[in-house]
Amino acid sequence: MPYSRGAAFSSPKGIIRMLLLPSRNDVESLAQELEVCWQRTDSIFNTLRPEAFLAQPILQREPFLYYLGHLPAFSWNEVCRRGLDRGASSRPELDDLFSRRPESSVTGLGGGQGDSARWPRLQEVTQYRDEVRNAIRTALPGIEQSEHARALHVVIEHEALHQETLVQMAMHLAAELKNPPSEQPAPSFRPGAHPREVPIPAGHALLGTTGDRIPFAWDHERPDKRVEVPAFYIDRTPVMNGEFLEFVRAGGYENPEFWSTSDWRWREASKLSHPTSWRKEGHDWSYRGLFEDLPLTRVFDWPVYVGWSEAQAYLSWQGKRLPTEAEFVRAAYAAPGEATRRYPWGDEAPESRHGNFNWNGWSAVPVGSHPDGASAYGVLELVGNGWEWTSSRVDSRGENCETLPEVPQDACVRMGASWATPVRQLRSSYRRWSQSHDPFVFGKFRGVRQG
C-alpha cells in the first residue's frame, strides 16, 4: 500500500549507488534504474496518510491521487501501448482517466479536497499501479534494446519530474495529513557563503546537445548551438531568504515600479505578498519545511524559492536582471581557454560534495555549502539546491518540441537542479521550465549585469 508507515525517506546505499549509474541504453540497466525510481516515488507517497490522497494543497495541481495513477498510466502508454502495441492495460478506464492532463485556472494555496466522486478509491488506484508495474517488468526481458530504450528513458525522466512536484505539494500539506519518517536528516543552519559579484569574460556558450553525445535528451535539448556571449558580472551565490526579506519589508510586493504590467496584474489578482514557502504569524515569519515549519531567521542563508515574476521584481529593485540561458551556461560550464566542462566542477562524476542534489537531503541547505562544486570562474551552486531561473523562454531555439507538445507559450527556462533532482538530469543541456506566474516551484535565482 502507498500509505504504509516506515522510514520512507531513508537512502540505502544501494539506491544511491544505482542512482549514480550513468544513463545507458541497454534495457537491463534502464530496468534497474526504473525500479529505483519507483522506490523513490513510493517513499514519497508513504509519507501521506490515507486521507491525504484527495488533498489539493496547491490549487494549480491535482490531488495526490491523480499522480498515484498518472505515473503508471504514463508508463503503460510509453512502454506497452506505443512501444509494444499492446493497446490498453487491464484497466482501460483508468488508463484514460489518468492519461489526461487536467488544467486548472484556479491559483493559490488550497487546503481543498478533490471531488471524491471523480476519483476511484485509493486501494483501486494502488492495485492499478502494481498491475501496470508488473506488466512492464514481465515485458522488459523480451523487448528490443534499440527500439525501447528511449521509452524507458522517457518514463524515468517523467517520473523524476513528478517526484519534485509531489514533494512541493507535500510541503504545503497540513501536518496532520503526513507521516513524518522516524529518521530524517537534520537540516543545516550554518552560515552561507558571502555574496559578491564574479566577472565572466566574453566567449562562447555551448547550448543543448546532439543525439550521439549522451544516451538520451528531450527534443527541446537539441540540437546543440554555439552562442557568443558578451562579458558580464554574475552573483557568486543565489539570493537568500534573508536578502529577499529586505525586499518584502521595503514594500516590494506593493510597488508596481518593480513589476511588468502583466506581472503586476497577476500579483494583484493572486494577492501574493511574500514567497509561498513563507508564513506570516503576527510580526514573525516561518518557513515551510517538508515535515515541520522553521523560524525564517534560522534559514536566512538558504536560497529563497520564488516564481519567475517575483525574481524579476526583486532584481529590478536591485538594479540587476536574470541571466539568459546562454549566460548561465557560460558561467556554469565554460572554462578559460574556451574549454567546455561536463559539470561546473569539471568532468568528474557527481558526488555529494559537489552539491545538494540526488536526494542527499530533504531540504535546501545554506547557499555555497559545496565549494567543491564551484565553476571554473568561482561561481557557487549553479547545480543543486534549487533550479535557477533564466530570462529565456523554452522555445527560444526555434525547435518544435514533438515529445513535449504541452509546453506553454510563457514557459521560462530553469537550469541547474534541486535537492530532489537525480544525477541523470544534471547534464548541461537539461532545461526545466515553469510558467512565469507559478510560484510553487524550487526556483531560486541570482542577478547579472553587463560587464
C-alpha positions in Angstrom: 0.0 0.0 0.0 1.3 3.5 -0.7 0.5 4.7 2.8 2.3 2.2 5.0 4.2 3.8 7.8 8.0 3.4 7.9 11.3 5.0 7.3 10.1 6.3 4.0 12.9 8.8 3.3 15.9 6.6 4.2 18.6 6.4 1.5 20.1 2.9 1.4 23.5 2.8 -0.2 22.2 0.6 -2.9 19.6 3.2 -4.0 22.2 5.9 -4.1 24.7 3.8 -6.0 22.1 2.9 -8.7 21.0 6.5 -9.0 24.7 7.4 -9.7 24.9 4.9 -12.6 25.5 6.6 -15.9 22.4 6.6 -18.1 22.9 3.9 -20.7 20.7 2.5 -23.5 20.7 -1.2 -22.6 17.4 -2.3 -21.3 18.8 -4.2 -18.2 20.5 -1.1 -16.8 17.4 1.0 -17.5 15.1 -1.5 -15.9 17.3 -1.3 -12.7 17.1 2.5 -12.8 13.3 2.3 -13.2 13.0 0.1 -10.1 15.0 2.7 -8.1 12.8 5.4 -9.5 9.7 3.5 -8.4 11.1 3.1 -4.9 11.7 6.8 -4.6 8.1 7.5 -5.7 6.7 5.1 -3.2 8.8 6.6 -0.4 7.1 10.0 -1.1 3.6 8.5 -1.1 4.5 6.6 2.1 4.7 10.0 3.9 1.0 10.6 3.2 -1.9 9.4 5.4 -4.8 7.8 3.5 -7.0 10.8 3.9 -4.3 13.0 2.3 -4.6 11.5 -1.2 -7.6 13.7 -2.2 -6.0 16.8 -0.7 -5.1 19.6 -3.0 -2.6 21.8 -1.1 -1.7 23.7 -4.3 -4.8 24.6 -6.3 -2.9 24.6 -9.7 -2.1 20.9 -9.1 -4.4 17.9 -9.0 -4.9 15.9 -5.8 -2.1 13.4 -4.8 -4.4 10.5 -6.0 -4.2 11.8 -9.6 -0.4 11.4 -9.6 -0.6 8.0 -8.0 -2.5 6.9 -11.1 -0.9 9.2 -13.7 2.6 7.8 -13.3 1.7 4.2 -14.1 -0.7 5.3 -16.8 2.1 7.3 -18.5 4.5 4.3 -18.1 2.0 1.9 -19.7 1.4 4.3 -22.6 5.0 4.8 -23.4 6.3 1.2 -22.9 3.4 -1.1 -23.7 0.9 0.8 -25.7 3.2 2.7 -28.0 6.4 0.6 -27.7 4.8 -2.9 -27.8 1.5 -2.1 -29.5 -0.4 -3.8 -26.7 -3.3 -1.5 -26.5 -5.0 -0.8 -23.2 -3.9 -2.3 -19.8 -6.2 -4.5 -17.8 -8.0 -1.3 -16.6 -8.6 0.8 -19.8 -10.9 3.2 -18.0 -8.0 4.1 -15.6 -5.6 4.4 -18.5 -7.9 7.0 -19.9 -8.7 8.8 -16.7 -5.0 9.2 -15.6 -3.6 9.9 -19.0 -5.5 13.2 -19.3 -3.7 16.4 -18.4 -6.1 18.3 -16.2 -5.9 22.1 -16.5 -6.9 24.4 -13.7 -7.5 28.2 -13.8 -7.6 28.3 -10.0 -4.5 29.7 -8.4 -3.2 29.9 -4.8 -2.8 27.6 -1.9 -5.5 25.2 -1.2 -6.5 23.2 1.8 -9.1 22.0 -0.5 -10.2 18.4 -1.3 -10.6 16.8 -4.7 -14.1 15.6 -5.6 -14.3 12.0 -4.3 -16.9 11.1 -6.8 -14.5 12.0 -9.6 -11.7 9.6 -8.5 -11.5 5.8 -7.8 -10.8 4.6 -4.3 -7.2 4.6 -3.1 -6.9 0.9 -2.9 -8.1 0.6 -6.5 -5.5 3.0 -7.8 -2.8 1.3 -5.9 -3.8 -2.0 -7.4 -3.7 -0.5 -10.8 -0.2 0.9 -10.2 1.0 -2.5 -9.1 -0.5 -4.3 -12.1 1.0 -1.9 -14.6 4.4 -2.2 -13.0 4.3 -6.0 -13.0 3.2 -6.0 -16.7 6.2 -3.7 -17.6 8.5 -6.0 -15.6 7.3 -9.0 -17.5 7.6 -7.3 -20.9 11.1 -5.9 -20.4 13.2 -9.1 -20.9 11.8 -9.7 -24.3 11.9 -6.3 -25.9 14.4 -4.9 -28.4 17.1 -2.8 -27.0 17.3 0.0 -29.6 13.5 0.3 -30.1 12.6 0.7 -26.4 15.5 2.4 -24.7 14.1 5.8 -25.4 10.7 4.9 -24.0 12.3 3.8 -20.7 14.4 7.0 -20.6 11.2 9.0 -21.1 9.4 7.1 -18.3 12.2 7.5 -15.8 12.6 11.2 -16.5 8.9 11.8 -16.4 8.7 10.0 -13.0 11.6 12.1 -11.6 9.9 15.3 -12.7 6.7 14.4 -10.9 8.6 13.4 -7.8 9.6 17.0 -7.4 6.0 18.1 -7.9 4.9 15.7 -5.2 7.4 17.0 -2.7 6.5 20.6 -3.5 2.8 19.7 -2.8 3.7 17.8 0.4 5.5 20.9 1.7 2.2 22.8 1.6 0.1 19.9 3.1 -1.3 20.2 6.6 1.0 18.4 9.1 -1.8 16.2 10.4 -2.1 14.6 6.9 1.6 13.5 6.8 3.5 10.6 8.3 7.0 12.0 9.1 9.6 9.3 8.9 11.1 8.1 12.2 14.6 9.1 10.9 15.4 12.0 8.7 18.5 14.1 8.1 18.8 17.2 10.3 18.6 20.5 8.4 21.7 22.6 8.2 21.7 26.1 9.6 25.4 27.0 9.2 26.3 30.4 7.6 26.1 30.6 3.9 28.8 31.8 1.5 29.4 35.6 1.4 27.7 37.1 -1.7 29.7 39.0 -4.3 29.9 39.5 -8.0 32.1 37.4 -10.3 33.3 38.7 -13.7 32.7 36.3 -16.6 34.8 37.2 -19.7 33.3 37.3 -23.2 33.3 34.0 -25.0 31.0 31.2 -26.2 28.5 29.0 -24.5 27.5 25.6 -25.9 23.7 25.2 -25.5 22.0 21.9 -26.0 23.4 18.6 -27.2 23.4 16.1 -30.0 22.0 12.6 -30.1 25.3 10.9 -30.1 26.8 12.8 -27.2 24.6 11.4 -24.5 22.2 8.4 -24.3 19.0 10.5 -24.0 17.9 14.1 -24.5 14.5 15.7 -24.9 13.6 17.4 -28.1 14.0 20.8 -26.5 17.6 20.0 -25.6 18.5 19.5 -29.3 20.3 20.5 -31.4 23.5 21.9 -29.9 24.2 25.5 -30.6 27.3 27.7 -30.0 26.4 31.2 -28.8 28.7 34.1 -28.3 28.2 35.8 -25.0 29.4 39.3 -24.1 31.2 39.9 -20.8 29.0 40.1 -17.7 29.0 40.0 -14.0 27.1 37.3 -12.1 26.3 36.9 -8.4 28.5 34.3 -6.8 25.6 32.9 -4.9 21.8 32.8 -5.3 19.6 35.2 -3.4 19.0 34.1 0.2 15.8 34.2 2.3 17.3 36.9 4.5 18.2 39.1 1.5 14.7 38.6 0.0 13.1 39.6 3.3 14.6 43.1 2.9 12.7 43.4 -0.4 9.4 42.3 1.3 9.9 44.7 4.2 10.7 47.5 1.7 7.3 47.1 0.2 8.5 45.4 -3.0 5.2 43.4 -3.4 3.2 46.6 -3.1 5.2 48.7 -5.6 4.3 48.3 -9.3 7.5 50.1 -10.2 9.4 46.8 -10.0 6.9 44.7 -11.9 6.0 44.4 -15.5 2.3 45.3 -16.4 1.3 41.6 -16.7 3.2 40.5 -13.6 1.6 43.3 -11.6 -1.8 42.3 -12.7 -1.1 38.7 -11.7 0.3 39.8 -8.3 -2.8 41.9 -7.6 -5.1 39.1 -8.6 -3.2 36.4 -6.6 -2.9 38.8 -3.6 0.7 37.4 -3.2 2.7 39.4 -0.7 5.6 37.1 0.0 7.2 33.8 -1.1 4.8 30.9 -0.9 7.3 28.9 1.2 6.9 31.5 4.0 4.2 32.1 6.6 3.4 35.4 8.4 2.5 34.9 12.0 1.9 38.3 13.7 5.3 40.0 13.4 7.2 36.8 12.9 7.9 34.7 9.8 8.2 31.0 9.5 9.4 28.7 6.7 7.6 25.7 5.3 9.7 22.6 5.8 8.7 19.2 4.5 7.6 17.9 7.9 7.9 21.0 10.2 7.9 24.7 10.0 11.1 26.5 10.9 11.6 30.1 12.1 12.6 32.1 9.0 15.5 33.5 10.9 17.1 30.1 11.1 17.0 29.7 7.3 18.1 33.2 6.3 21.0 31.7 4.4 19.0 29.1 2.5 18.1 30.1 -1.1 14.7 31.8 -1.5 12.2 29.8 -3.6 10.0 32.1 -5.7 8.4 32.3 -9.1 9.9 34.0 -12.2 7.9 37.2 -11.8 9.0 37.6 -8.2 12.6 37.0 -9.1 12.3 39.7 -11.8 10.8 42.2 -9.4 13.5 41.6 -6.8 16.3 42.1 -9.4 14.6 45.2 -10.8 14.7 46.6 -7.2 18.4 45.7 -7.1 19.2 47.2 -10.5 20.0 43.8 -12.0 18.4 41.2 -14.2 18.1 37.5 -14.6 20.8 35.8 -16.7 19.9 34.5 -20.1 20.2 30.7 -20.6 23.5 31.4 -22.5 24.9 33.4 -19.7 24.0 30.8 -17.2 25.6 28.0 -19.3 28.8 30.1 -19.8 29.1 30.8 -16.1 28.5 27.2 -15.2 30.2 25.1 -17.9 32.8 27.3 -19.7 36.4 27.4 -18.6 39.4 29.6 -19.5 40.8 28.7 -22.9 37.2 28.2 -24.3 37.0 24.7 -23.0 33.6 23.3 -22.0 33.1 21.2 -18.9 30.6 18.4 -18.4 29.7 19.8 -14.9 30.6 23.1 -13.3 33.4 21.4 -11.3 34.8 19.6 -14.3 34.3 16.1 -15.8 34.4 14.2 -12.5 31.2 12.2 -11.8 28.8 14.0 -9.4 29.3 13.3 -5.7 27.6 14.6 -2.6 30.5 17.0 -2.0 29.7 18.8 -5.3 26.2 19.9 -4.4 22.8 19.4 -2.9 21.1 17.1 -5.4 20.2 13.4 -5.9 18.1 13.4 -2.6 21.2 13.8 -0.5 19.0 15.6 2.0 15.3 16.6 2.2 15.6 20.3 2.1 17.7 23.2 0.9 21.0 24.0 2.6 22.8 27.3 3.2 24.0 28.7 -0.1 27.5 27.9 -1.1 27.7 24.9 1.2 29.5 22.9 -1.5 32.6 24.8 -2.6 33.9 21.7 -4.5 31.1 22.3 -6.9 32.3 25.7 -7.9 32.6 26.6 -11.6 35.9 27.4 -13.3 35.2 31.1 -12.6 34.4 30.5 -9.0 30.6 30.8 -9.2 29.0 28.6 -6.5 25.9 26.4 -6.5 25.0 26.6 -10.2 23.9 22.9 -9.9 21.8 21.8 -6.9 19.8 23.3 -4.0 17.2 24.7 -6.4 16.6 25.2 -10.1 17.7 28.7 -11.3 15.5 31.0 -13.2 16.7 32.5 -16.5 15.2 35.2 -18.7 15.0 32.8 -21.7 11.9 31.0 -23.0 11.7 27.3 -23.8 11.1 27.9 -27.5 14.0 30.4 -27.8 15.9 28.0 -30.1 13.0 27.8 -32.6 12.7 24.0 -32.2 9.5 22.0 -32.3 9.2 20.0 -29.1 7.4 17.0 -30.5 7.7 14.9 -27.4 6.6 17.8 -25.2 3.7 19.5 -27.0 2.2 20.8 -23.8 4.9 23.4 -23.2 3.1 26.7 -22.7 4.0 29.9 -24.5 5.2 31.7 -21.4 7.4 28.9 -20.2 10.6 30.2 -18.7 13.7 28.2 -18.6 15.2 26.9 -15.3 18.7 25.4 -15.2 20.7 23.5 -12.7 19.0 21.1 -10.3 17.2 21.0 -7.0 17.9 18.7 -4.0 15.3 16.3 -5.4 16.9 16.0 -8.9 18.6 12.7 -9.9 22.1 12.7 -11.2 20.9 11.7 -14.7 19.4 15.2 -15.1 22.5 17.1 -14.1 23.5 17.2 -17.8 24.3 20.7 -19.1 21.7 20.6 -21.8 18.8 19.8 -19.5 16.2 22.5 -19.3 13.3 22.7 -16.9 10.6 25.2 -17.3 7.6 26.8 -15.4 5.2 29.4 -16.3 6.2 32.9 -15.2 3.3 33.1 -12.7 3.9 29.8 -11.0 5.4 30.5 -7.5 5.2 26.9 -6.3 8.5 25.5 -7.6 12.0 25.0 -6.3 13.0 28.2 -8.2 16.0 30.1 -6.9 17.8 32.9 -8.8 20.8 35.2 -8.9 21.4 38.5 -10.7 23.6 39.6 -13.5 24.7 42.9 -15.0 26.7 43.7 -18.1 30.4 43.8 -17.9 
